[in-house]
C-alpha cells in the first residue's frame, strides 16, 4: 500500500498509473481487495499533499498507518482559536475497518469569504463508525460512514481541497 507514499516514510512515490494497474490485476481475484488497495493508496497520495508536520504526525511513529476518507464537502467546520471545529456525518469511507486516520471533506466557514471545501485529517478513534453500507460485491471493502461532533482539529491537519486537486499542496 506504499505505492504513492512519500519516500521519506518508506513509500515508493510512484504515480496513479501504477496504482490503477495494480488494482486492475487484483480485481481479477477479488474486487474488494482491489478497491481497498486502490483507495488506500490514493489516501496516501492525499496525505502527501499535507504539510510535513501532519505527515510526521501520522507516519513518524507508524509508517504503516492507514487512512480512510470521505472527501466530499459534506461536513461543516468553523475556525476556532488555534484551529478549527469539525462536525458531520461522512459517508462511504472505504477501508475504515483498517484505518488509523480519517480524511474528512467539509465546508470551512471563513469570515472573509464564502465557505470553502477543505480536507481535515483526524485520528480514527475520534469518530463514531456507522455500519450503513452493505454492498454484496464489495462486502470486504470495510466501507462505512462515520460521524464527528464538535471535534477540534489543529491547523496543520486541515487544508484547502484545491491542493489535492491540482497537486500544489505544501507537502
Secondary structure, DSSP 8 states (H G I E B T S, - for coil): --SSS-GGGT-----HHHHHHHHHHHHTT-HHHHHHHHHHHHHHHHHTTS-HHHHHHHHSS-TT--EEEEEEEEEEEEEETTEEEEEEEEEEETTGGG-SEEEEEEEEE-SSSS-EEEEEEEEGGGSEEE-----GGGGGG--EEEEEEEEEEEGGGEEETHHHHHS----
